Amino acid sequence: MGLASHEAINHFKDLMDQVDEPLKRTFKNVHQGYVVETLERFLKAREGNVSKAHKMLVDSLQWRLQNGIDDILAKPIIPANFYRGVRDSQLIGLSGYTREGLPVFAIGAGLSTFDKASIHYYVQSHIQINEYRDRVILPAATKRNGKYIGKCVKVLDMSGLKLSALNQIKLLTTISTVDDLNYPEKTITYYVVNVPYIFSACWKVVKPLLQERTKLKIRVLQGGGRDELLKMDYPSLPHFCRRDGSGSGSGSGSGSGAGNSDDNCYSLDHPFHQELYNYMKELSGIEEPKEPTKQGSIHVEVPLGENEGVELHRTLESELMKLRTRKSLSGSLDKVKISD
């Protein structure tokens, strides 16, 4: 579907005018003054069906209220050394902007270990980056470019990917569900680079779990994808794409030890993460405690129904069973376990 029709948008607007005041207030944090563009995103996510798009948006707004999403940026993960562990094991950062002004987010999918904190911290951190993107990064890009910028580009680095990454499939599915239901159509293209041989096996497991509209946005590039991604401007290329085929594993792994902090956008010392963390601390009104205390994570409920959870488990087991029949992978697959 292209741009939604005026009739559909007007009908959608009328329905949103009828929601309760609390939903209207949280909706302001979602649309940031661009109501039509936001309604178009939810319409596209539901193939132009106004009724389904309206339900999706209202459900999302209720989710925001029930989980305190409007205030999540005022709840930084502390202390900083603990948050550094989250950043070093959940590799994501802002590397720059495309020529059209879209933010470019780099994701170290292959080397993210998610082993320094509980799942709740990783979900919290993911949502905080989403909210900072939507409330700060995109509005600033809109102002800077003199035109509406409401989406981004993501570059996924598969360097270091192992089959054991499938042990984190439930966490990744939770994060994907959060995005699909509450932040639809925020990414124009997902570029996948530095793809190892094992990627095809992992892809067979993950692919059935993705929305069709998400699959259509995925582009797998050769090597580090440097030639293709140069269209975004060289300074905007993630560090793992600067030298084609280098990958994150070439002295640019996770954390602050991965080369220059200004170059490695995953690092907590990178300007993007410093600005984000300082922004959250300022909103919270708290100073970093001198004693090594740690606050609890925010438990965000993700609406994954029981039937969907059972289907997810069956899909994973089915695909893994197929992979186990391939002798070349059997040894690696012995360590892969899907828990309920």
C-alpha positions as a Markdown table, in Angstrom:
| # | Residue | x | y | z |
|---|---|---|---|---|
| 1 | Met | 0.0 | 0.0 | 0.0 |
| 2 | Gly | 1.3 | 3.5 | -0.8 |
| 3 | Leu | 0.2 | 6.6 | 1.1 |
| 4 | Ala | -3.1 | 6.1 | 2.8 |
| 5 | Ser | -6.1 | 7.8 | 1.3 |
| 6 | His | -7.4 | 11.0 | 2.7 |
| 7 | Glu | -10.7 | 9.2 | 3.5 |
| 8 | Ala | -8.9 | 6.5 | 5.5 |
| 9 | Ile | -6.8 | 9.1 | 7.4 |
| 10 | Asn | -9.8 | 11.2 | 8.2 |
| 11 | His | -11.7 | 8.2 | 9.4 |
| 12 | Phe | -8.7 | 7.2 | 11.5 |
| 13 | Lys | -8.5 | 10.7 | 13.0 |
| 14 | Asp | -12.2 | 10.7 | 13.9 |
| 15 | Leu | -11.7 | 7.4 | 15.8 |
| 16 | Met | -8.6 | 8.7 | 17.6 |
| 17 | Asp | -10.6 | 11.9 | 18.6 |
| 18 | Gln | -12.9 | 9.6 | 20.6 |
| 19 | Val | -10.2 | 7.9 | 22.8 |
| 20 | Asp | -9.8 | 8.8 | 26.5 |
| 21 | Glu | -7.6 | 11.7 | 27.6 |
| 22 | Pro | -4.8 | 9.4 | 29.0 |
| 23 | Leu | -4.5 | 7.8 | 25.6 |
| 24 | Lys | -4.5 | 11.2 | 23.9 |
| 25 | Arg | -1.6 | 12.3 | 26.1 |
| 26 | Thr | 0.6 | 9.4 | 25.4 |
| 27 | Phe | -0.3 | 9.6 | 21.7 |
| 28 | Lys | 1.5 | 13.0 | 21.7 |
| 29 | Asn | 4.7 | 11.3 | 22.6 |
| 30 | Val | 4.2 | 9.0 | 19.7 |
| 31 | His | 3.3 | 11.4 | 17.0 |
| 32 | Gln | 5.5 | 14.3 | 18.0 |
| 33 | Gly | 3.3 | 16.7 | 16.1 |
| 34 | Tyr | 3.1 | 14.5 | 13.0 |
| 35 | Val | -0.3 | 12.9 | 13.4 |
| 36 | Val | -1.0 | 12.0 | 9.8 |
| 37 | Glu | 2.4 | 10.4 | 9.3 |
| 38 | Thr | 1.9 | 8.4 | 12.4 |
| 39 | Leu | -1.5 | 7.2 | 11.4 |
| 40 | Glu | -0.1 | 6.2 | 8.0 |
| 41 | Arg | 2.5 | 4.0 | 9.7 |
| 42 | Phe | -0.1 | 2.1 | 11.6 |
| 43 | Leu | -2.3 | 1.8 | 8.5 |
| 44 | Lys | 0.5 | 0.4 | 6.5 |
| 45 | Ala | 1.2 | -2.1 | 9.2 |
| 46 | Arg | -2.4 | -3.3 | 8.9 |
| 47 | Glu | -2.6 | -3.2 | 5.1 |
| 48 | Gly | -4.8 | -0.1 | 5.0 |
| 49 | Asn | -7.6 | -1.5 | 7.2 |
| 50 | Val | -8.7 | 1.4 | 9.4 |
| 51 | Ser | -10.4 | -0.7 | 12.0 |
| 52 | Lys | -7.4 | -3.0 | 12.5 |
| 53 | Ala | -5.0 | -0.1 | 12.4 |
| 54 | His | -7.1 | 1.7 | 15.1 |
| 55 | Lys | -7.1 | -1.3 | 17.3 |
| 56 | Met | -3.4 | -1.7 | 16.9 |
| 57 | Leu | -2.7 | 1.9 | 17.8 |
| 58 | Val | -5.1 | 1.9 | 20.8 |
| 59 | Asp | -3.5 | -1.4 | 22.1 |
| 60 | Ser | -0.1 | 0.2 | 21.7 |
| 61 | Leu | -1.2 | 3.4 | 23.6 |
| 62 | Gln | -2.6 | 1.2 | 26.4 |
| 63 | Trp | 0.6 | -0.7 | 26.5 |
| 64 | Arg | 2.5 | 2.5 | 26.9 |
| 65 | Leu | 0.3 | 3.6 | 29.8 |
| 66 | Gln | 0.4 | 0.2 | 31.6 |
| 67 | Asn | 4.2 | 0.0 | 31.4 |
| 68 | Gly | 5.1 | 3.7 | 32.0 |
| 69 | Ile | 6.7 | 4.1 | 28.6 |
| 70 | Asp | 6.2 | 7.9 | 28.6 |
| 71 | Asp | 8.6 | 8.0 | 31.7 |
| 72 | Ile | 11.0 | 5.3 | 30.6 |
| 73 | Leu | 13.7 | 7.9 | 29.6 |
| 74 | Ala | 13.7 | 9.2 | 33.1 |
| 75 | Lys | 14.8 | 5.8 | 34.4 |
| 76 | Pro | 18.4 | 5.2 | 33.4 |
| 77 | Ile | 20.0 | 1.9 | 34.1 |
| 78 | Ile | 22.5 | 2.5 | 37.0 |
| 79 | Pro | 25.2 | 2.5 | 38.0 |
| 80 | Ala | 27.2 | 3.4 | 34.8 |
| 81 | Asn | 29.6 | 0.4 | 35.1 |
| 82 | Phe | 26.6 | -1.9 | 35.1 |
| 83 | Tyr | 25.0 | -0.1 | 32.1 |
| 84 | Arg | 28.4 | -0.4 | 30.3 |
| 85 | Gly | 28.0 | -4.2 | 30.6 |
| 86 | Val | 24.6 | -3.9 | 29.0 |
| 87 | Arg | 26.0 | -1.8 | 26.2 |
| 88 | Asp | 29.0 | -4.2 | 25.7 |
| 89 | Ser | 26.6 | -7.2 | 25.3 |
| 90 | Gln | 23.8 | -5.6 | 23.4 |
| 91 | Leu | 25.6 | -3.9 | 20.5 |
| 92 | Ile | 23.7 | -1.0 | 18.9 |
| 93 | Gly | 24.5 | 2.6 | 18.1 |
| 94 | Leu | 24.0 | 5.6 | 15.9 |
| 95 | Ser | 26.7 | 5.8 | 13.3 |
| 96 | Gly | 25.5 | 8.8 | 11.4 |
| 97 | Tyr | 22.9 | 9.9 | 8.8 |
| 98 | Thr | 22.2 | 9.1 | 5.1 |
| 99 | Arg | 22.3 | 11.8 | 2.4 |
| 100 | Glu | 18.5 | 12.0 | 2.8 |
| 101 | Gly | 19.0 | 12.7 | 6.5 |
| 102 | Leu | 17.8 | 9.4 | 7.9 |
| 103 | Pro | 19.6 | 8.1 | 11.0 |
| 104 | Val | 21.8 | 5.0 | 10.5 |
| 105 | Phe | 21.7 | 2.5 | 13.4 |
| 106 | Ala | 24.4 | -0.2 | 13.5 |
| 107 | Ile | 23.6 | -3.5 | 15.2 |
| 108 | Gly | 26.2 | -6.0 | 16.1 |
| 109 | Ala | 23.9 | -9.0 | 15.8 |
| 110 | Gly | 26.7 | -11.6 | 15.6 |
| 111 | Leu | 28.6 | -10.5 | 18.6 |
| 112 | Ser | 25.8 | -9.5 | 21.0 |
| 113 | Thr | 25.9 | -11.9 | 23.9 |
| 114 | Phe | 23.1 | -10.6 | 26.1 |
| 115 | Asp | 24.9 | -12.2 | 29.1 |
| 116 | Lys | 25.6 | -9.3 | 31.4 |
| 117 | Ala | 22.1 | -8.6 | 32.7 |
| 118 | Ser | 18.6 | -10.1 | 32.9 |
| 119 | Ile | 16.3 | -10.0 | 29.9 |
| 120 | His | 14.4 | -7.1 | 31.5 |
| 121 | Tyr | 17.4 | -4.8 | 31.3 |
| 122 | Tyr | 17.9 | -5.5 | 27.6 |
| 123 | Val | 14.2 | -4.9 | 26.8 |
| 124 | Gln | 14.3 | -1.7 | 28.9 |
| 125 | Ser | 17.4 | -0.5 | 27.1 |
| 126 | His | 16.0 | -1.4 | 23.7 |
| 127 | Ile | 12.8 | 0.6 | 24.4 |
| 128 | Gln | 14.8 | 3.6 | 25.7 |
| 129 | Ile | 16.8 | 3.7 | 22.5 |
| 130 | Asn | 13.5 | 3.6 | 20.5 |
| 131 | Glu | 12.0 | 6.4 | 22.6 |
| 132 | Tyr | 15.1 | 8.5 | 22.3 |
| 133 | Arg | 15.2 | 8.0 | 18.6 |
| 134 | Asp | 11.5 | 9.0 | 18.2 |
| 135 | Arg | 11.5 | 11.9 | 20.7 |
| 136 | Val | 15.0 | 13.4 | 20.2 |
| 137 | Ile | 16.9 | 12.0 | 17.2 |
| 138 | Leu | 14.1 | 12.1 | 14.6 |
| 139 | Pro | 12.7 | 15.5 | 15.6 |
| 140 | Ala | 16.2 | 17.0 | 15.5 |
| 141 | Ala | 16.8 | 15.4 | 12.0 |
| 142 | Thr | 13.4 | 16.8 | 10.8 |
| 143 | Lys | 14.4 | 20.3 | 12.0 |
| 144 | Arg | 17.9 | 20.1 | 10.5 |
| 145 | Asn | 16.7 | 18.9 | 7.1 |
| 146 | Gly | 13.6 | 21.1 | 6.9 |
| 147 | Lys | 11.4 | 18.1 | 6.1 |
| 148 | Tyr | 9.8 | 15.3 | 8.0 |
| 149 | Ile | 12.2 | 12.5 | 9.0 |
| 150 | Gly | 10.3 | 9.7 | 10.7 |
| 151 | Lys | 12.3 | 6.6 | 9.8 |
| 152 | Cys | 15.8 | 5.2 | 10.0 |
| 153 | Val | 18.1 | 2.7 | 8.3 |
| 154 | Lys | 19.6 | -0.3 | 10.2 |
| 155 | Val | 22.8 | -2.1 | 9.3 |
| 156 | Leu | 23.1 | -5.6 | 11.0 |
| 157 | Asp | 26.7 | -6.9 | 11.3 |
| 158 | Met | 26.7 | -10.7 | 11.4 |
| 159 | Ser | 30.4 | -11.1 | 12.2 |
| 160 | Gly | 31.1 | -13.7 | 14.9 |
| 161 | Leu | 27.6 | -15.3 | 14.5 |
| 162 | Lys | 27.3 | -18.7 | 16.0 |
| 163 | Leu | 24.5 | -21.2 | 16.2 |
| 164 | Ser | 24.5 | -20.7 | 20.0 |
| 165 | Ala | 23.0 | -17.3 | 19.3 |
| 166 | Leu | 19.7 | -19.2 | 18.9 |
| 167 | Asn | 19.7 | -19.6 | 22.7 |
| 168 | Gln | 18.7 | -15.9 | 22.8 |
| 169 | Ile | 15.8 | -16.4 | 20.3 |
| 170 | Lys | 13.1 | -15.7 | 23.0 |
| 171 | Leu | 14.8 | -12.4 | 24.0 |
| 172 | Leu | 15.1 | -11.4 | 20.3 |
| 173 | Thr | 11.5 | -12.4 | 19.6 |
| 174 | Thr | 10.4 | -10.3 | 22.6 |
| 175 | Ile | 12.3 | -7.2 | 21.2 |
| 176 | Ser | 10.9 | -7.9 | 17.7 |
| 177 | Thr | 7.4 | -8.1 | 19.1 |
| 178 | Val | 7.8 | -4.8 | 20.9 |
| 179 | Asp | 8.8 | -3.2 | 17.7 |
| 180 | Asp | 6.2 | -4.8 | 15.5 |
| 181 | Leu | 3.3 | -3.9 | 17.7 |
| 182 | Asn | 4.4 | -0.5 | 19.0 |
| 183 | Tyr | 6.9 | 1.0 | 16.6 |
| 184 | Pro | 5.7 | -0.2 | 13.2 |
| 185 | Glu | 7.3 | 1.1 | 10.0 |
| 186 | Lys | 10.1 | 3.0 | 11.7 |
| 187 | Thr | 12.8 | 1.3 | 9.6 |
| 188 | Ile | 13.0 | 1.7 | 5.8 |
| 189 | Thr | 15.7 | -1.0 | 5.1 |
| 190 | Tyr | 17.6 | -3.6 | 7.1 |
| 191 | Tyr | 21.1 | -4.2 | 5.5 |
| 192 | Val | 22.8 | -7.4 | 6.6 |
| 193 | Val | 26.5 | -7.5 | 6.2 |
| 194 | Asn | 29.6 | -9.7 | 7.0 |
| 195 | Val | 27.5 | -12.8 | 6.7 |
| 196 | Pro | 29.2 | -16.0 | 7.7 |
| 197 | Tyr | 28.4 | -19.5 | 6.4 |
| 198 | Ile | 26.3 | -20.3 | 9.5 |
| 199 | Phe | 24.0 | -17.4 | 8.8 |
| 200 | Ser | 21.9 | -19.5 | 6.3 |
| 201 | Ala | 21.2 | -22.0 | 9.1 |
| 202 | Cys | 20.2 | -19.3 | 11.6 |
| 203 | Trp | 18.1 | -17.5 | 9.0 |
| 204 | Lys | 16.0 | -20.6 | 8.4 |
| 205 | Val | 15.0 | -20.6 | 12.1 |
| 206 | Val | 14.4 | -16.9 | 12.4 |
| 207 | Lys | 12.7 | -16.2 | 9.1 |
| 208 | Pro | 9.4 | -17.8 | 10.0 |
| 209 | Leu | 9.1 | -15.6 | 13.0 |
| 210 | Leu | 9.3 | -12.3 | 11.1 |
| 211 | Gln | 6.4 | -10.3 | 9.7 |
| 212 | Glu | 6.1 | -10.4 | 5.9 |
| 213 | Arg | 6.5 | -6.6 | 5.7 |
| 214 | Thr | 9.8 | -6.9 | 7.7 |
| 215 | Lys | 11.1 | -9.6 | 5.4 |
| 216 | Leu | 10.6 | -7.4 | 2.4 |
| 217 | Lys | 12.9 | -4.8 | 3.9 |
| 218 | Ile | 15.9 | -7.1 | 4.5 |
| 219 | Arg | 18.8 | -6.9 | 2.0 |
| 220 | Val | 21.8 | -9.2 | 2.5 |
| 221 | Leu | 25.0 | -7.6 | 1.0 |
| 222 | Gln | 28.3 | -9.1 | 0.1 |
| 223 | Gly | 31.1 | -8.7 | 2.6 |
| 224 | Gly | 30.9 | -5.6 | 4.6 |
| 225 | Gly | 28.6 | -4.0 | 2.1 |
| 226 | Arg | 30.9 | -1.0 | 1.7 |
| 227 | Asp | 30.2 | -0.3 | -2.0 |
| 228 | Glu | 26.4 | -0.4 | -1.6 |
| 229 | Leu | 26.4 | 1.5 | 1.7 |
| 230 | Leu | 28.6 | 4.3 | 0.4 |
| 231 | Lys | 25.4 | 5.8 | -0.9 |
| 232 | Met | 24.7 | 6.8 | 2.7 |
| 233 | Asp | 28.0 | 8.9 | 2.9 |
| 234 | Tyr | 31.2 | 7.5 | 4.1 |
| 235 | Pro | 31.2 | 9.1 | 7.5 |
| 236 | Ser | 27.8 | 7.5 | 8.2 |
| 237 | Leu | 29.1 | 4.0 | 7.6 |
| 238 | Pro | 29.3 | 1.9 | 10.7 |
| 239 | His | 32.9 | 1.1 | 11.8 |
| 240 | Phe | 32.5 | -2.5 | 10.6 |
| 241 | Cys | 31.8 | -1.4 | 7.1 |
| 242 | Arg | 34.6 | 1.1 | 6.6 |
| 243 | Arg | 36.9 | -1.7 | 5.3 |
| 244 | Asp | 35.0 | -4.1 | 3.2 |
| 245 | Gly | 34.9 | -7.6 | 4.8 |
| 246 | Ser | 36.6 | -6.4 | 8.0 |
| 247 | Gly | 33.6 | -7.1 | 10.2 |
| 248 | Ser | 33.2 | -6.3 | 13.9 |
| 249 | Gly | 35.7 | -9.0 | 14.8 |
| 250 | Ser | 38.7 | -7.1 | 13.3 |
| 251 | Gly | 39.7 | -5.2 | 16.4 |
| 252 | Ser | 36.3 | -3.6 | 16.7 |
| 253 | Gly | 34.4 | -5.9 | 19.0 |
| 254 | Ser | 32.1 | -4.9 | 21.7 |
| 255 | Gly | 32.5 | -2.3 | 24.4 |
| 256 | Ser | 35.0 | 0.5 | 25.0 |
| 257 | Gly | 37.9 | -1.7 | 24.2 |
| 258 | Ala | 36.9 | -1.9 | 20.5 |
| 259 | Gly | 39.1 | 0.8 | 19.0 |
| 260 | Asn | 38.4 | 4.5 | 19.1 |
| 261 | Ser | 35.3 | 5.2 | 21.1 |
| 262 | Asp | 34.3 | 8.0 | 18.7 |
| 263 | Asp | 34.5 | 5.5 | 15.9 |
| 264 | Asn | 32.8 | 2.5 | 17.6 |
| 265 | Cys | 29.2 | 3.5 | 17.9 |
| 266 | Tyr | 28.5 | 0.5 | 20.2 |
| 267 | Ser | 30.6 | 1.9 | 23.0 |
| 268 | Leu | 29.1 | 3.7 | 26.0 |
| 269 | Asp | 31.9 | 6.2 | 25.4 |
| 270 | His | 30.6 | 7.0 | 21.9 |
| 271 | Pro | 29.0 | 10.5 | 21.6 |
| 272 | Phe | 25.5 | 9.0 | 20.9 |
| 273 | His | 25.5 | 6.8 | 24.0 |
| 274 | Gln | 27.0 | 9.6 | 26.1 |
| 275 | Glu | 24.3 | 12.0 | 25.0 |
| 276 | Leu | 21.5 | 9.4 | 25.5 |
| 277 | Tyr | 22.7 | 8.4 | 29.0 |
| 278 | Asn | 23.2 | 12.0 | 30.1 |
| 279 | Tyr | 19.8 | 12.9 | 28.8 |
| 280 | Met | 18.2 | 10.1 | 30.8 |
| 281 | Lys | 20.1 | 11.0 | 34.0 |
| 282 | Glu | 19.1 | 14.7 | 33.6 |
| 283 | Leu | 15.4 | 13.7 | 33.2 |
| 284 | Ser | 15.6 | 11.4 | 36.2 |
| 285 | Gly | 17.0 | 14.2 | 38.4 |
| 286 | Ile | 19.4 | 11.8 | 40.1 |
| 287 | Glu | 23.2 | 11.8 | 40.3 |
| 288 | Glu | 25.3 | 8.7 | 39.9 |
| 289 | Pro | 25.5 | 7.2 | 43.4 |
| 290 | Lys | 29.0 | 6.9 | 44.8 |
| 291 | Glu | 28.3 | 3.5 | 46.3 |
| 292 | Pro | 27.9 | 0.5 | 44.0 |
| 293 | Thr | 24.1 | 0.4 | 44.2 |
| 294 | Lys | 21.9 | -1.0 | 41.4 |
| 295 | Gln | 18.3 | -0.2 | 40.7 |
| 296 | Gly | 15.9 | -2.9 | 39.6 |
| 297 | Ser | 15.1 | -3.2 | 35.9 |
| 298 | Ile | 11.7 | -2.1 | 34.5 |
| 299 | His | 9.5 | -5.1 | 33.7 |
| 300 | Val | 7.7 | -4.3 | 30.5 |
| 301 | Glu | 4.9 | -6.6 | 29.6 |
| 302 | Val | 5.0 | -7.9 | 26.0 |
| 303 | Pro | 1.7 | -9.1 | 24.6 |
| 304 | Leu | 2.8 | -12.5 | 23.3 |
| 305 | Gly | -0.3 | -14.7 | 23.8 |
| 306 | Glu | 0.0 | -18.3 | 25.0 |
| 307 | Asn | -0.9 | -19.7 | 21.6 |
| 308 | Glu | 1.7 | -17.5 | 20.0 |
| 309 | Gly | 4.3 | -18.7 | 22.5 |
| 310 | Val | 3.4 | -22.3 | 21.9 |
| 311 | Glu | 3.6 | -21.8 | 18.1 |
| 312 | Leu | 7.0 | -20.0 | 18.5 |
| 313 | His | 8.4 | -23.0 | 20.5 |
| 314 | Arg | 7.0 | -25.5 | 17.9 |
| 315 | Thr | 8.5 | -23.5 | 15.0 |
| 316 | Leu | 11.9 | -23.3 | 16.6 |
| 317 | Glu | 12.0 | -27.0 | 17.5 |
| 318 | Ser | 10.8 | -27.9 | 14.0 |
| 319 | Glu | 13.5 | -25.9 | 12.2 |
| 320 | Leu | 16.2 | -27.0 | 14.6 |
| 321 | Met | 15.2 | -30.7 | 14.0 |
| 322 | Lys | 15.7 | -30.1 | 10.3 |
| 323 | Leu | 19.1 | -28.6 | 10.9 |
| 324 | Arg | 20.1 | -31.5 | 13.2 |
| 325 | Thr | 19.7 | -33.9 | 10.2 |
| 326 | Arg | 22.5 | -32.1 | 8.5 |
| 327 | Lys | 25.7 | -33.9 | 9.7 |
| 328 | Ser | 27.9 | -30.9 | 9.0 |
| 329 | Leu | 26.0 | -28.9 | 11.7 |
| 330 | Ser | 25.2 | -31.6 | 14.2 |
| 331 | Gly | 28.1 | -30.9 | 16.5 |
| 332 | Ser | 27.3 | -27.2 | 16.9 |
| 333 | Leu | 23.6 | -27.8 | 17.4 |
| 334 | Asp | 24.2 | -29.9 | 20.4 |
| 335 | Lys | 24.6 | -26.7 | 22.4 |
| 336 | Val | 21.4 | -25.1 | 21.2 |
| 337 | Lys | 18.5 | -25.4 | 23.6 |
| 338 | Ile | 15.1 | -23.7 | 23.3 |
| 339 | Ser | 13.6 | -23.2 | 26.7 |
| 340 | Asp | 9.9 | -22.7 | 27.4 |
